[in-house]
């Protein structure tokens, strides 16, 4: 699933990444640490690919992973068709200033 452990157990890591992907698809832009963004990027692209397919099996896979049914509806109704002619590369990562408390490298990940 993810290449980095992110300092969590596997169940916590899966829950974190599911919630970040859900937030990214809901808001189309989130600010997080660089390591989390690298892990979220591949999962978000897989969800968008499911949205492009648009069949019932893809919708059920997305419902099993994403945490909000409204986000799944948005994924299949607006986000998926938006990228119908694009062959991957649906996200963009910008580096921003480091977090003040612990100097962690922060990025903004957004849908193109």
C-alpha positions as CSV (number, residue, x, y, z in Angstrom):
1,X,0.0,0.0,0.0
2,X,2.5,2.7,1.1
3,X,6.2,2.8,0.8
4,X,6.7,4.6,4.1
5,X,5.7,3.5,7.6
6,X,5.0,7.1,8.7
7,X,5.7,6.1,12.4
8,X,2.5,4.2,12.8
9,X,1.2,0.6,12.9
10,X,-0.3,-0.8,9.8
11,X,-3.9,-0.2,10.9
12,X,-3.2,3.4,11.9
13,X,-1.3,4.0,8.7
14,X,-4.2,2.6,6.6
15,X,-6.7,4.8,8.4
16,X,-4.5,7.9,8.0
17,X,-4.1,7.3,4.3
18,X,-7.8,6.6,3.8
19,X,-8.7,9.8,5.5
20,X,-6.1,11.9,3.6
21,X,-7.3,10.5,0.2
22,X,-10.9,11.2,1.2
23,X,-10.0,14.7,2.2
24,X,-8.0,15.3,-1.0
25,X,-10.8,14.1,-3.2
26,X,-13.4,16.2,-1.2
27,X,-11.4,19.4,-1.2
28,X,-9.2,18.9,-4.2
29,X,-6.3,20.3,-2.2
30,X,-4.7,19.5,1.2
31,X,-1.6,20.6,3.1
32,X,0.4,17.8,4.7
33,X,3.9,16.6,5.3
34,X,6.0,15.5,2.4
35,X,6.1,11.8,3.4
36,X,2.4,11.6,3.7
37,X,1.8,13.3,0.4
38,X,4.1,10.8,-1.4
39,X,2.1,8.0,0.1
40,X,-1.3,9.6,-0.7
41,X,-0.4,10.4,-4.3
42,X,-0.4,6.8,-5.5
43,X,-3.6,5.9,-3.7
44,X,-5.4,9.0,-4.9
45,X,-4.4,8.3,-8.5
46,X,-5.8,4.7,-8.1
47,X,-9.1,6.1,-6.9
48,X,-9.3,8.5,-9.8
49,X,-8.7,5.7,-12.2
50,X,-11.6,3.8,-10.6
51,X,-13.7,7.0,-11.1
52,X,-12.8,7.0,-14.8
53,X,-13.9,3.4,-15.2
54,X,-17.3,4.2,-13.8
55,X,-18.7,0.7,-13.5
56,X,-20.4,-0.8,-10.5
57,X,-17.4,-2.9,-9.4
58,X,-15.2,0.2,-9.4
59,X,-17.8,2.1,-7.4
60,X,-17.9,-0.7,-4.8
61,X,-14.1,-0.7,-4.6
62,X,-14.0,3.0,-4.0
63,X,-16.8,2.8,-1.4
64,X,-14.7,0.1,0.4
65,X,-11.7,2.5,0.6
66,X,-13.0,6.0,0.9
67,X,-14.7,7.1,4.1
68,X,-17.6,9.2,2.7
69,X,-20.3,8.3,0.3
70,X,-20.6,11.9,-0.9
71,X,-16.9,11.8,-1.9
72,X,-17.5,8.6,-3.9
73,X,-20.4,10.3,-5.7
74,X,-18.2,13.3,-6.5
75,X,-15.4,11.0,-7.7
76,X,-17.7,9.2,-10.2
77,X,-19.8,12.2,-11.2
78,X,-17.3,15.0,-11.6
79,X,-13.6,14.1,-10.9
80,X,-13.5,10.9,-13.0
81,X,-15.0,12.4,-16.2
82,X,-12.8,15.4,-15.8
83,X,-9.7,13.2,-16.3
84,X,-11.2,10.9,-19.0
85,X,-8.7,11.9,-21.6
86,X,-5.7,12.0,-19.2
87,X,-3.4,9.0,-18.8
88,X,-2.3,9.4,-15.2
89,X,-0.6,12.3,-13.4
90,X,-3.7,13.6,-11.7
91,X,-2.0,15.2,-8.7
92,X,0.6,17.9,-8.2
93,X,2.8,18.5,-5.2
94,X,4.1,21.9,-4.2
95,X,6.7,22.4,-1.4
96,X,5.9,25.1,1.1
97,X,7.6,26.4,4.2
98,X,8.5,23.9,7.0
99,X,6.1,23.4,9.9
100,X,6.9,25.8,12.7
101,X,6.8,23.3,15.6
102,X,9.1,20.6,14.4
103,X,10.5,21.9,11.1
104,X,8.8,19.1,9.2
105,X,8.8,19.6,5.4
106,X,5.3,20.6,4.3
107,X,3.7,20.3,0.9
108,X,0.4,21.1,-0.8
109,X,-1.0,18.2,-2.8
110,X,-3.8,19.1,-5.2
111,X,-5.6,17.7,-8.2
112,X,-4.6,19.2,-11.5
